[in-house]
Amino acid sequence: MAEEQQTPIRFGILGCADIARKLSRAITLSPNSTIHAIGSRSLDKATKYAQSNNYPQSVKIYGSYDAVLDDPDVDVVYVPLPTSLHLKWAVLAAEKKKHVLLEKPVALNVGEFDKIVEACEVNGVQLMDSTMWMHNPRTAKMKEFLQDPANFGEFKSMTATFTFAADQDFLENDIRVKPDLDALGALGDAGWYCIRAILWANDFNLPKTVTALPGTIFNIAGVIISCGAALNWEDGRVATFHCSFLANLTMTIAASGTKGSLHLNDFVIPFEEKQASFLTATESGLTELVTGWVPLPSQHTVMTELPQEVRMVTEFSRLVKGVKNGGVVEKMWPTLSRKTQYVLDAVRISVEKGGEAVSLS
C-alpha cells in the first residue's frame, strides 16, 4: 500500500505544442507526477521534441496520438491540441479510461464540451482545464479579500484585460488565427482568462446578459484577433473585459466593491514564479488638497515554492490518485470550465449579432 501511495501519476502528452513545453516542466517538477509518454502524428517530430525538452530516456515516444491512449501505463492525457481537436481526442481519452487535463478553451462551444464531460463521467475519469492562475496561492488570498464585507463590501464592478502584441508571423501562421484549428481566436485564447477571472470574482454566478463591445477586429480569415464585452447581473453588478493579439502585454484586473478595491497587473502569469503580489484599498479617500490617497493602498505578496502550473499538475495528480484509490471524481472543475465556455459562447454570439445583448437566463 505504501508503494502504491508513492507511485507518481503518469502523464501522456498529445502533440508537440509550445505550451506542452511548460507543462512538461511542470509535470517533472511536481512531486506526484511523471512524464510517461509523448505522441505526435510524426515519430520523428515526437523524438526531436522529447530530445529538445530533455525528456528522460524512459519516456515512451509514439508516432500517433492513438498509441499514447493505448499505452496501459498512462494515467493522464494532457491535451494541448488545437481547440477543433479537443472533442475527438478528449472523448477518446476518456473512453480509454485516461484522466484528461485539457487546454483552454476547452471546446469550440459548450455543446462540444458537454460531450467531453459526459464521456468523462461515463468512464469515471477526472477532467480539469489548464487555467493555471487558478492554482496560484495568491488567487485564494485575493478571494479572501473579495469575500470580506468589512474591507471590500458588496461587489459592484470589475475590468479584466489580457492582451499581447503578436508579431506578423503569429498573425499569419499561428493556429490561434486559423479558422479550421482555433476558430475562437483571441476570444478563446486570451478572452478565456478574462471571463474566468470575472466569474471567479463573482463566485461563478452567471451574468444575466452579455454584450459584445464595439470595435471587434477580425483577420482576413474571419477570426477574432481583438474584442471585448460587458457582463451585467440582475443586481446591478457589471464587468467588462478586453482581449487582443494587437496590444502590448497586459494582464490586469481591477475590482471595486462598496468598501474597497483590488488591483493587479499580472493575473495570468505572475511577474515572478515564486511570488505574486496584489494591491487592496479600503475606504479610500483623498487628501485635503486632493494631492494623494488616504489611506494608501496595501501591497500583499504571496510566496510559493512551486510555480502555479506545477501546483495545478500536483492538484490534478492528487485528484487522479484519489479516483484510482476508489474515490469519486471531483465535479467542481468541469463545472467551472462549462460556465466559462458558456459565457464565451455568449460573447461570440453577440459579436456575430453586431453587439446585440445575449441573455444567459
SULZIHU-V261076 format. One record per backbone hydrogen bond with DSSP energy under -1.0 kcal/mol. CO is the residue of the C=O (numbers start at 1). NH is the residue of the N-H. Records with the same first field share a line. If there is no record, write none. Layout:
CO: NH  NH
This chain:
1: 5
2: 6
9: 34
10: 75  76
11: 36  37
12: 78
13: 39
18: 21
19: 23
20: 24
21: 25
22: 26
23: 27
24: 28
25: 29
26: 30
32: 9
34: 11
36: 60
37: 13
38: 62
39: 15
42: 46
43: 47
44: 48
45: 49
46: 50
47: 51
48: 52
49: 53
50: 55
51: 54
56: 59
60: 38
62: 40
65: 69
66: 70
71: 74
75: 99
76: 12
77: 101
78: 14
79: 103
82: 85
83: 86
85: 89
86: 90
87: 91
88: 92
89: 93
90: 94
91: 95
92: 96
93: 98
94: 97
99: 77
100: 128
101: 79
102: 130
109: 113
110: 114
111: 115
112: 116
113: 117
114: 118
115: 119
116: 120
117: 121
118: 122
119: 123
120: 125
126: 100
128: 102
130: 132
131: 134
132: 135
133: 136
136: 139
137: 141
138: 142
139: 143
140: 144
141: 145
142: 146
143: 147
145: 148
148: 152  153
152: 259  260
154: 258
156: 238
157: 256
158: 240
159: 254
160: 242
161: 252
162: 244
163: 250
164: 166
167: 171
168: 172
169: 173
170: 174
174: 177
175: 178
178: 181  182
181: 84
182: 185
184: 187  188
185: 189
186: 190  191
190: 194
191: 195
192: 196
193: 197
194: 198
195: 199
196: 200
197: 201
198: 202
199: 204
200: 203
202: 205
208: 360
209: 232
210: 358
211: 230
217: 225  226
219: 222
223: 219
224: 186
225: 245
226: 217
227: 243
228: 213
229: 241
230: 211
231: 239
232: 208  209
233: 236
237: 233
238: 158
239: 231
240: 160
241: 229
242: 162
243: 227
244: 164
245: 166
250: 163
251: 267
252: 161
253: 264
254: 159
255: 262
256: 156  157
259: 283
260: 257
261: 281
262: 255
263: 279
264: 253
274: 304
276: 302
278: 300
279: 263
280: 298
281: 261
285: 294
287: 290
292: 287
294: 285
298: 280
300: 278
302: 276
307: 311
308: 312
309: 313
310: 314
311: 315
312: 316
313: 317
314: 318
315: 319
316: 320
317: 321
318: 322
319: 323
320: 324
321: 325
322: 327
323: 326
331: 335
332: 336
333: 337
334: 338
335: 339
336: 340
337: 341
338: 342
339: 343
340: 344
341: 345
342: 346
343: 347
344: 348
345: 349
346: 350
347: 351
348: 352
349: 353
350: 355
351: 354
358: 210
